Amino acid sequence: MRSPRVFSLEVPGAAVIGAEGDAQARPSANSADAIAYGVAKRAAPAMPEAQRQYVLAVARGEGFYGRGWKTGEGAGSHNWGAVQGTGPAGSFLHLDHHADGKPYHAPFKAYHNDEEGFLDMSRILLKPNVKQALTKGSLRDAVLAQHSNGYFELNPEKYLSAVLKNYDKLSNAVGWKRVLAERGITPAAAMGTGGAVVLGTGLYFGVRWLLNRKR
């Protein structure tokens, strides 16, 4: 099981920080984002893109795809989401803090590779209510669902702000098609205003044609 914890609000450029602690050797932020996206696609090729993008946006802040752990305490664990417990490759003891600042020690999972870390974080993060929010493309609803599941203790608005920032950074670095937005992406918004007008016009004339046929 994973206990609630404080979210690392932002990764400042290439100076990657973990849950707490010193930065370790790592690639630049942009290349790390691209590598993480590749890992996610290899590990779960059939995962819906909205779910994949959301997990990465959260993982970027929770520990920078497992690269944010300080040397000697989690470095090389491939733990993408500060997941607590004993993993396939064992565990490591880590000092973390609750939202009120109270410190605590807990075992955190270690994995054999990044694919294992990504898949386990996805399993824990993507509960049914989070998946439902992502079908609407809503980052806000997904964060609120995640909070209701006890994944983090931080104020949901602050957590959402961090997820939005990391989603923007990922989108710019990877160049993927954005399938998520703060309050969701509707079919009309996805196709653009012009497409919505064309679709609306087509439906209007289609309905009129059916009505004329019935007369």
C-alpha positions in Angstrom: 0.0 0.0 0.0 1.0 3.6 -0.5 0.6 6.1 2.3 -0.4 9.7 1.6 2.5 12.1 1.2 3.5 15.6 0.2 3.9 16.2 -3.5 7.2 17.7 -4.8 5.7 20.8 -6.3 8.0 21.5 -9.2 11.2 20.3 -10.9 13.3 23.4 -11.5 14.8 22.8 -14.9 17.5 20.2 -14.8 18.2 20.6 -11.1 16.1 17.6 -10.2 15.1 17.1 -6.5 13.5 14.2 -4.9 10.9 13.9 -2.2 13.5 15.5 0.0 17.3 15.5 -0.6 20.1 16.2 -3.0 20.0 15.9 -6.7 21.7 12.9 -8.3 23.3 12.6 -11.7 20.7 12.7 -14.5 20.0 13.8 -18.0 18.6 17.2 -18.8 14.9 17.8 -18.0 13.8 17.7 -21.6 15.6 14.5 -22.5 14.4 12.9 -19.3 10.8 13.7 -20.2 11.3 12.1 -23.6 12.9 9.0 -22.1 10.1 8.7 -19.6 7.5 8.9 -22.4 9.3 6.1 -24.2 9.4 4.0 -21.1 5.6 4.5 -20.6 4.8 3.5 -24.2 7.0 0.4 -24.0 5.7 -0.7 -20.6 2.0 -0.2 -21.5 1.5 0.1 -25.2 -2.3 -0.4 -24.9 -2.8 2.2 -22.2 -5.1 5.0 -23.2 -3.0 8.1 -24.0 -4.9 10.3 -21.4 -3.9 7.8 -18.7 -0.3 7.7 -19.8 0.0 11.5 -20.0 -1.5 11.9 -16.5 0.7 9.3 -14.9 3.8 11.0 -16.3 2.6 14.5 -15.2 2.2 13.1 -11.6 5.5 11.1 -11.8 7.4 14.2 -12.9 6.6 15.9 -9.7 6.6 13.0 -7.3 10.3 12.1 -8.0 11.2 13.0 -11.6 10.6 9.5 -12.9 12.6 7.8 -10.1 15.6 10.0 -10.7 15.0 12.4 -7.8 16.1 10.1 -5.0 19.3 11.1 -3.3 22.4 8.9 -3.5 22.3 6.2 -0.9 18.6 6.6 -0.2 16.5 5.4 -3.1 18.9 6.3 -6.0 18.5 3.5 -8.6 15.3 2.2 -7.0 13.2 3.1 -10.2 10.5 4.2 -7.8 8.4 6.7 -9.9 5.7 7.6 -7.5 7.2 7.5 -3.9 5.4 4.2 -3.6 5.7 2.7 -0.1 6.1 -1.0 0.7 8.4 -3.8 -0.5 8.8 -4.0 -4.3 10.1 -6.7 -6.6 13.7 -5.6 -5.9 13.2 -5.0 -2.2 12.8 -1.7 -0.4 14.8 1.2 1.1 14.1 3.3 4.2 13.3 6.9 3.5 12.5 9.9 5.7 9.4 11.7 4.4 7.0 14.3 5.8 3.3 14.7 6.2 1.5 17.8 5.0 1.7 19.2 8.5 5.5 18.9 8.4 5.7 15.9 10.8 8.5 13.6 9.7 8.2 9.8 9.5 10.3 6.9 8.2 8.9 4.3 6.0 10.0 1.6 3.6 9.7 2.5 -0.1 9.6 0.1 -3.0 12.5 -0.8 -5.2 12.1 -2.1 -8.7 14.3 -3.9 -11.2 13.8 -1.3 -14.0 11.8 1.8 -15.0 9.1 -0.2 -16.7 8.3 -2.0 -13.4 8.3 1.3 -11.6 6.0 2.9 -14.1 3.5 0.0 -14.2 3.2 -0.2 -10.4 2.7 3.5 -10.0 0.0 3.4 -12.8 -1.7 0.5 -11.0 -1.9 2.4 -7.7 -2.7 5.8 -9.3 -5.3 4.8 -11.9 -8.2 3.9 -9.7 -11.7 3.7 -11.4 -12.7 7.3 -10.4 -9.4 8.7 -11.8 -9.9 6.8 -15.0 -13.4 8.2 -15.3 -12.1 11.7 -14.9 -9.5 11.1 -17.6 -12.1 9.9 -20.1 -13.4 13.6 -19.9 -9.8 14.8 -20.2 -10.1 16.7 -16.9 -6.9 17.2 -14.9 -8.9 18.9 -12.2 -11.3 16.0 -11.8 -8.5 13.5 -11.9 -6.6 15.3 -9.1 -9.7 15.5 -6.9 -10.3 11.8 -7.5 -6.7 11.1 -6.6 -7.0 13.1 -3.4 -10.2 11.3 -2.4 -8.3 8.0 -2.8 -5.7 9.1 -0.2 -2.8 9.3 -2.7 -1.6 12.7 -1.3 -2.1 15.0 1.7 -1.3 18.4 0.1 -4.1 20.9 -0.6 -5.7 19.7 -3.9 -5.5 23.1 -5.5 -1.7 23.2 -4.9 -1.3 19.7 -6.2 -3.4 20.6 -9.3 -1.2 23.6 -9.9 1.9 21.4 -9.8 0.3 18.8 -12.1 -0.7 21.6 -14.6 2.9 23.0 -14.6 4.4 19.5 -15.1 1.9 18.7 -17.8 2.9 21.8 -19.7 6.6 21.1 -19.4 6.1 17.5 -20.6 3.9 18.6 -23.5 6.5 21.1 -24.6 9.4 18.7 -24.2 7.8 15.6 -25.8 5.5 17.4 -28.4 2.6 15.0 -27.9 -1.0 15.9 -28.8 -2.6 17.3 -25.6 -5.5 15.2 -24.6 -5.9 16.7 -21.2 -6.8 20.2 -19.9 -7.6 21.6 -16.5 -11.4 21.4 -16.9 -11.5 18.7 -19.7 -11.4 18.5 -23.4 -14.7 18.2 -25.2 -15.1 16.7 -28.7 -15.9 20.1 -30.0 -12.9 21.7 -28.4 -10.7 18.9 -29.7 -11.8 19.4 -33.3 -11.8 23.2 -33.1 -14.5 25.8 -33.4 -14.8 25.4 -37.1 -15.2 21.7 -36.8 -17.9 22.2 -34.2 -19.8 24.5 -36.5 -19.6 22.1 -39.4 -20.7 19.2 -37.2 -23.6 21.3 -35.8 -24.6 22.3 -39.3 -24.4 18.7 -40.5 -26.6 17.5 -37.6 -29.1 20.3 -38.2 -29.6 19.4 -41.9 -29.6 15.7 -41.1 -32.4 16.2 -38.6 -34.3 18.3 -41.1 -33.9 15.6 -43.8 -35.3 13.0 -41.4 -38.3 15.2 -40.5 -39.0 15.8 -44.2 -38.9 12.1 -44.9 -41.5 11.5 -42.2 -43.9 14.1 -43.6 
